[in-house]
């Protein structure tokens, strides 16, 4: 038995980079990563990579800055798996100006 057997984890920003590596490792440990990303095609590719290695994964489109998209994606995950055990908040933003000049509404 692996330490994450059957555990469902939403990993935001998981189609590439650090998020993808987190999802790959979670799957290697027996978990089911939900590949949540702005780029659904890339998320599907990451999920396919995990499945090709014998794991399970599920891709969802999610812009973490859009509450409706987050709620929709979470609803899809709960409908499919009946639970969410882990949330990895990996998605990030890049601020290209001084933080004090960044409007809160854009955060």
HELIX and SHEET records of a PDB file:
HELIX    1   1 UNK A   17  UNK A   28  1                                  12    
HELIX    2   2 UNK A   40  UNK A   52  1                                  13    
HELIX    3   3 UNK A   67  UNK A   81  1                                  15    
HELIX    4   4 UNK A   99  UNK A  101  5                                   3    
HELIX    5   5 UNK A  104  UNK A  106  5                                   3    
SHEET    1   A 4 UNK A  56  UNK A  61  0                                        
SHEET    2   A 4 UNK A  32  UNK A  37  1                                        
SHEET    3   A 4 UNK A   8  UNK A  12  1                                        
SHEET    4   A 4 UNK A  86  UNK A  88  1                                        
END                                                                             
